[in-house]
C-alpha cells in the first residue's frame, strides 16, 4: 500500500510537457502492475452460507395454494377438481390460481367531426366479459356460456370468439356468473 502512495506522490509531481512525463508514466504504470500481481487477494466460495442469501431472493414461482378444511374459502376460492372435466374445451387458471375472467369497458362512440358539444350524445360504455386461457373448442365454450348466462339476461346473450388469441367475449357484466359456471364444471 505504501508503494501505491509513493507512486501517487510521484505522479502529482509530474510536469505537463516534456520527456520526464513519459518516463514517469511508464514507471508509474509498471510499479502499479507489479504491486497488483504480488498483492492479489484470494476468495473462498462457500455454498453453506448461501442459505442466508437465498431467503432474501424472491421465489422463482408462485407456490401451490395451502390445503383448507372447507371449501369455498371465506374469499370464495376453491381448488380445481382432481379429474379433468369431460368437455371439448379446457379453461386453465391463471398463475394466481384464479379464473381468467375479467370485465372490460368498451367506450365506443361514433360522433361526426365538428359536432357542437351540446349535440353530442352521451353513450354509456359497453361492458364485455372476457375469458382467456382456453384450450380446445372455443365455439362449444361460447355456446355453453350463452346457456349459463341466459337466465340472468333480459335478452339473448351475445358471445364472440377470437380464435387467434383464444378469447371468448360475452356482452354484459357476467364475471361472477361465468366464474361460478367454470367452478361447477370442475375447471
C-alpha positions in Angstrom: 0.0 0.0 0.0 2.9 2.3 0.8 4.2 1.8 -2.7 0.9 2.9 -4.2 1.0 6.1 -2.1 4.6 6.8 -3.2 3.5 6.3 -6.8 0.7 8.8 -6.4 3.1 11.3 -4.8 5.4 11.0 -7.8 2.5 11.3 -10.1 1.4 14.6 -8.6 5.0 16.0 -9.2 4.8 15.3 -13.0 5.2 18.2 -15.3 2.6 18.9 -18.0 5.0 18.5 -21.0 8.5 17.0 -21.6 10.3 13.7 -21.5 10.2 13.4 -17.8 6.4 12.9 -18.0 6.5 9.9 -20.3 9.3 8.3 -18.2 7.4 8.9 -15.0 4.2 7.4 -16.6 6.0 4.3 -17.6 7.5 4.0 -14.2 4.1 4.7 -12.5 2.3 2.0 -14.6 4.9 -0.6 -14.1 5.1 -0.2 -10.3 1.3 -0.4 -10.1 1.2 -3.5 -12.3 4.0 -5.2 -10.2 2.2 -4.5 -6.9 -1.1 -5.8 -8.2 0.4 -9.1 -9.2 2.1 -9.6 -5.8 -0.8 -8.5 -3.6 -3.7 -10.4 -5.2 -6.4 -11.2 -2.8 -8.0 -14.7 -2.9 -11.6 -15.6 -2.1 -13.3 -18.5 -0.6 -16.5 -19.9 -2.2 -19.0 -21.2 0.4 -22.2 -23.0 -0.5 -23.2 -23.3 3.1 -23.6 -19.6 3.6 -25.8 -19.3 0.5 -28.9 -20.1 2.7 -28.7 -16.5 4.1 -28.8 -15.0 0.6 -31.4 -17.4 -0.6 -34.1 -16.3 1.8 -33.7 -12.7 0.5 -34.3 -13.7 -3.1 -37.9 -13.6 -4.4 -39.5 -17.0 -5.1 -38.9 -18.3 -8.6 -42.6 -19.4 -8.9 -45.8 -19.0 -7.2 -46.3 -21.8 -4.6 -49.2 -24.1 -4.6 -52.1 -22.9 -2.5 -52.4 -24.3 1.0 -55.0 -27.0 1.8 -58.1 -25.7 3.7 -60.5 -27.6 5.9 -63.6 -26.4 4.0 -64.3 -25.1 0.5 -65.1 -22.5 -0.7 -62.8 -20.4 1.5 -64.1 -17.1 3.0 -62.8 -15.3 -0.1 -64.8 -17.6 -2.3 -61.9 -19.5 -3.8 -61.9 -23.3 -4.3 -59.4 -25.5 -6.0 -59.9 -27.2 -9.4 -61.3 -30.7 -9.4 -58.8 -33.6 -9.3 -60.2 -35.1 -12.6 -60.5 -33.2 -15.8 -64.0 -32.3 -16.9 -65.4 -34.2 -19.9 -65.7 -31.2 -22.2 -64.3 -30.4 -25.6 -62.5 -27.4 -24.1 -60.4 -26.6 -21.1 -60.1 -23.3 -19.2 -56.9 -23.2 -17.1 -56.5 -20.9 -14.2 -54.0 -18.1 -14.1 -50.8 -18.1 -12.2 -52.5 -16.9 -9.0 -54.9 -19.9 -9.2 -57.9 -17.7 -10.2 -60.2 -18.0 -13.1 -59.1 -15.9 -16.2 -62.4 -14.0 -16.4 -62.3 -10.2 -16.5 -64.7 -7.4 -17.3 -63.5 -4.7 -19.7 -65.2 -1.4 -20.6 -65.5 -0.6 -24.3 -66.1 3.1 -24.9 -67.4 3.1 -28.4 -68.7 6.4 -29.6 -69.2 7.4 -33.2 -69.6 11.1 -33.4 -69.2 13.1 -36.6 -66.3 15.6 -36.6 -67.0 19.2 -35.8 -70.1 18.5 -33.8 -71.1 21.1 -31.1 -70.8 19.8 -27.5 -74.5 20.3 -26.8 -75.4 18.0 -29.7 -73.1 15.1 -28.7 -75.0 12.1 -27.2 -73.6 10.6 -24.1 -73.3 6.9 -24.7 -72.8 4.5 -21.8 -69.8 2.3 -22.3 -70.3 -1.4 -23.2 -69.2 -4.0 -20.7 -67.6 -7.1 -22.1 -66.7 -10.1 -20.0 -63.6 -11.9 -21.4 -62.5 -15.4 -20.8 -58.9 -16.3 -21.6 -56.5 -19.3 -21.2 -58.8 -21.5 -23.2 -57.7 -24.7 -25.0 -59.9 -26.7 -27.3 -63.2 -25.9 -29.0 -63.9 -22.2 -28.3 -67.3 -22.3 -30.0 -68.6 -25.0 -27.6 -67.5 -22.9 -24.7 -69.3 -19.9 -26.2 -72.5 -21.9 -26.6 -72.3 -23.2 -23.0 -71.7 -19.7 -21.7 -74.7 -18.5 -23.5 -76.8 -21.1 -21.8 -75.3 -20.3 -18.4 -75.9 -16.5 -18.8 -79.4 -16.8 -20.4 -81.3 -16.9 -17.0 -79.6 -13.7 -15.8 -80.1 -11.7 -19.0 -83.2 -9.8 -20.4 -82.2 -10.6 -24.0 -80.4 -13.4 -25.7 -76.7 -13.3 -24.6 -74.3 -12.2 -27.3 -70.9 -14.0 -27.5 -68.0 -13.5 -29.7 -65.0 -15.8 -30.3 -61.4 -14.6 -31.1 -59.8 -17.8 -32.4 -56.4 -16.2 -33.0 -55.9 -15.1 -29.3 -58.1 -17.9 -27.8 -60.5 -15.5 -26.1 -64.3 -15.6 -25.7 -66.2 -12.4 -25.2 -69.7 -12.2 -23.6 -71.5 -8.9 -23.9 -72.6 -7.8 -20.5 -71.4 -7.8 -16.9 -71.3 -11.6 -16.0 -67.9 -12.2 -14.3 -69.3 -13.8 -11.2 -71.8 -15.9 -13.1 -69.1 -17.2 -15.5 -66.7 -18.0 -12.6 -69.5 -20.0 -10.9 -70.2 -21.8 -14.2 -66.5 -22.7 -14.6 -66.2 -23.8 -10.9 -69.3 -26.0 -11.2 -67.8 -27.7 -14.3 -64.5 -28.5 -12.5 -62.1 -26.1 -14.0 
